[in-house]
Amino acid sequence: MQADIGKTRQADSSPETADSVRAPGKARGILRHAPGPGVFHHARIAPAPPLAGVVQHFWIVRWDLEGSPPQVRETLPHPNVHWVFEPGLTRIQGVHTGRFTRVLEGRGGVFGVKFRPGGFRAYLDKPLSALRDASLDGAAVFGAEAAVLEAELFAARSDAEQVAAAERFFLARLPPADPEALRAGEIVDAIASDLSIGRVEQASERWRIGARSLQRLFNEYVGVGPKWVINRYRLHEALERLAEGIEVDWAQLALDLGYFDQAHFIRDFKALVGRPPADYARRG
């Protein structure tokens, strides 16, 4: 299960998520679906400052669909590793390169740790590209203590208790700062926020690193290549524009996102979202 499962009740709707809970930025990459019946809770909580180089944020999703039909949630995942805690399904998941789909039914809940780009590399004895579209058991990385953390999270009675347990775990295992990991995260952040970075060559020029060296850096610390990251954040931006509900000039949107032409943008959008952008904009 990925972090941004859908637009649900936000973290600040609960009394426990007042000043003591730190909220990260707006969720992105969520595909729209018609709202259905049921009760949902979704919180995204930034880590304590010492963990900021390792953990992007913690996320919690709970749902109660008892007596209601199952519901589909879909996202276009970010270039992040997640440790996802769910009864019987707990796994560390590498970057998921396709569309992520999850069917929710009955009653359940998930706690997730979304690692910073580059942040998980210190815990793994191999490049993060080895974990792309794959997963592994927490014990393979953290030993028997992974099960102890899992038990604490499942026993916790609030978002704040779950976050506190996860923070204690990672504060006790805070790795030394790795300049290359920090550099990889910085480049990913810039690509996400700056649409002028539309090609790998532009990233190479800005950070004064050769294209092949940049590719190696991303394979080692991010898990996917810089071109993939650029394309993914282009599509996140497209979803944001379409969510505004205003009439779209498709050719101009393609140019704004750095595409060579409208046809390439439509091809990429349909391949990942499953529908052409015009159809997605009409039906959501």
Buried (B, 14 or more C-beta within 10 A) or exposed (E): BBBBBBBBEBBEEBEEBEEEBBBBEEBBBBBBEEEEEBEBBBBBBBBBEEBBBBBBBBBBBBBBBEEBEEBEBBBBBBBBBBBBBBEEEBBBBBBBBEBBEBEBEEEBBBBBBBBBBBBBBBBBEEBBBBBBEBBBEBBEBBEEEBBEBBEBBBEBEEBBBBBBBBBEBBEEEEBEEBEEBBBBBEBBEBBBEEBEBBEBEBBBEBBEBEBEEBBBBBBBBBBBBBBBBBBBBBBBBBBEBBBEEEEBEBEEBBBBBBBEEBEEBBEBBBEBBEBBBEEBBEEE
